[in-house]
Amino acid sequence: MEATTTPPSPTANWRLYLAAAWMSLGAIFWGYDIGIISTIYVAPGFISSLHHPSSSETGLITAIYYAGEKPLICLMALGSWTGYAFIAGPVNEKCGRRWTGFWGVSILCVGAALQAGAVHLSMMIIGRIIAGLGTSLVACAVPLYLSEISPARTRGAFVACNQIGIVAGISVAFWIGYGFSHWTTGRGVDLQWRLSVIMQFVPAVLYLALIPFFPESPRWLMEQDRVDDAAKALAALRGHSSNVVSIQSELDEIHANILWHKTHSVKSARVLFTDRPLFARLWRAWTLNFLQQMSGASGIRYYLPSNFSAAGTSKELSLLASGIDGTVQVACTIVGLLLIDRIGRRWALSSSAAIMAFSLMINGALQTAYPNQINSAANYCNIFFIFFFTLGYSIGSGPVTWIYSSEIFPANVRASGLGIAASGQSIGAIIVGQVWPVAVQNIGARTYFIFMAFNLVCLALVVLACPETAKKSLEEIDSHFGRMNVLDERDLGVGDKEMEKGRVGYAETVEVAEAVGGKK
């Protein structure tokens, strides 16, 4: 078969966009579960149903979501690490990105059902534990899938769909929480927060129903030696036959990279710690994920109505302001999506950290100078800088941390690498979820200065230690960071032969593959 230069069909991009939109439904479900918990904290029915939980107990409900991958509350950080590093990664490698997302959303549904029916604190915590397990699967599957199906020049925008899904879910949760807060008659006091939780099943059902209609990640299929299926999947996502030069070239690059790692390295999470080039990627990704949460974003998000109340608004206005903040976050994340591949990862992350640090400094200074809402102008400034913080988080730290973490690892350890990196987010969220309400209660506005310092650390990390990855293919990024160390001379000799053999077999497969109705 002679390679042709047939242009892509008119529907080429739509297949890719629809696949990204579908996978983002999983992120919407996850985001809704994050957002709704902050609105029900202030619901009278929730408070009475759980017998008036203390600030440390509400912090536990938040933190246990991220520690939920193991049912040992006293070992939250260990549970979180176990879930991301030793469950999400292997499940992604074994089942693929689509079906890992399926199992993650299914488990989240079980957790949501338990939360909606909770009649005491322990039942709510069990629901959060189960939801946390589902989260570890979805949180890895969605950005991995989006990263692996997207072209290099627009990969940042596609992976940012993950963050748009999360913030869209949070925003919808805030507005639903605000709407249900007006139902205060009859059984409404008890049902308003339960129905708010149940509403998240809408995106879940859509996600689960549509899974058979979208292809698996071509890179994952190639890793499983399903070369024909990989060619068909990539052609379906690009919209034209696998004999087109651009498709064949992309498959060649993917296949060569995967073969190299298969024949020169061990496919094990252990090498992330023992191989110097891989560990260089791992510590950067883990630290970025940890600092994303230690930026104060979790505290701002999970306790948003309480934060607005502290800035001088009523409970009802706090919920309204939370809904507006969620909408602003969606809009800012979309702006970030449009810019992320133009401005690059480093600029987005560094400017994000600077904006968040400045916002927290102003909030801390104003609330220290004017405590107890004694100055209305200061109160309005506090509210403005909460929104400004949201802007900073949305254009950089929120989406780009996931983008960077999903693209810097080689194919053979990408899922495990992202899983371990995401555990940094989990541990950070546990710390912030537990510390924020207690710190605000005990040291007040000085809490903001603590998290401001973490943003300055993140700024220094990005400037000094994080190379740019924008507009590079995943295989080019792999080469930029440095190949893994080879095994030994005996393995190397066998590996080179196997790789050459694989290339020949692959070329023969491409010669006969016809993905979406193109000519042979």
Steps between C-alpha positions, in 0.01 A plus 500: 500500500636840408463772760277781383462861602122502503385792717304429814127456463277794610406314818859435607503744790146430615581140589786618717296779659212268578735247660648777717154627596386149591805427717456836670160384629696288748678814618165683527365225727811517715487882510136497603579269790772744611278808468182371657669408827594864561140618454345240728738586785282805570164326437290476820373154401854368455612643835206347686516164316866458594437625854681834472852396392791710629744688275752216534232245404398697189869523418517122537211456253693708247837342568372142504385544139864519402605237749215279396695244310552301825249477786747599773425856601813524717712417195355755258819589319600134466154413369516779245845393385386139473194588294676718245834322478399136533138486382442768237823436309473121471128514419568751221772274361287186522157627396585800284395862544134458401417212731698644789280806468196271491595328825593830662166662420313187610678501837435873536128428450504257791673758719255772396201277582635440851561871551148588386351251743730581794329520839814537712862606464646150458271426204605825332866413557454153347338664197796736470745211531335315211471818294871558561583162349296583192671837479847346489395303190319783320767757588765294321292362213361830369825700455684190374238439233487866395879523489539185292232572237588865430741642239820654641419855393169508692561245775492765774153614396365145488641400838365827641153359422556289811525813714206662320294193584603520865423872537178468300387229740596719796315798353182301433519362854523851645196618304296191587597542863392863485169409336416229750590731790170682438298183567447550871140383544376158609747222426709734289741567785602132505461423129673804349855379566422136419348586161798726431728198537276276286510744204855393416367175355398687182854536354589155639222326307593685179865402537425133562246480217735651239814298576448239220494773233853636546838341423767406750826695519715403197814514715354258754393264219850514352644413841282188500640406155158559343653685206203464266261628768735791574505598133121487483459699822742772392342520156155530657619784724675680214214432261674336205651170387814361662689513169516881509858617550431698820325204665771255399772736620329544837457124539866446407612740771271348763600146409874569494487670840297221660727232351808675633363510853372143480837366396731726702320542830280339760129579503470553873418794726821418687715645223343841561707509819812311388558652155647851514332649187162365614543614859582847368154505342329342799615743767408798282152363425435393861612835641289696251195294597568545872549876462183528290301407810726681748439818300184532709272408211345211693427720800351773283291248304377264769415775748398764244164590660673525838776714348244739354323512835831591663529781245172647624213342301190321623458123463269537198725757335799275571340218301414744219857633497627142491289433190637814335854399593446157345376660178799734495727199545348325199540813286860553611587135438361526147719807445794300631411215262522740205836638612678202651666375181601853399653628822647168615485308827771692686349843447152379594620332821725785612244776437236288673714460814576873506132599471393257773778613735406866449128430555564310823732773626233768444225289659717426802603864540145636469346252741783565747458876478118490502387194701137400554378673182525848654577670167266447205758619242749245634231232481438573131875492434520161670226365275671647190830333585330164554385534138849615398646191669256292294628669184860413585420139584286449189750623241795305636527278803159334459527369142875513434601279793295218346632577152864501606466186712328303223752584228849471654506124567586239232226267380605192698465675840268790411200373697708407806691827481184707486349295781794559732516868401128541572556361848675831571170674430325257727736553792485877453119492496494294820725752675306803379160339562594429860706810573297776332185506721700449819763761405237759407330436833823535701735739317250675273630698203859386553391176333522681165869585551589134556357399163642810332846363585427171324411691182835676512672161531306381194606809306866428576461132404350580160757767415802296611413135434215444252589485128246602238293224336253693284463407131714188534379148439500262795791320336697826457443584868628155591823566310534847652499369857741221410445134429479246779822316579523174308495168683827328417695395193328164467154657511613776264617256236176304508297819522642654184417187304149487640445867425608458139278193472212700645552780249480256211184342638350840557576616145324193365198571719474860380513378143177306548324722756202695381353695787205705390415398150810632319646322198768240538 
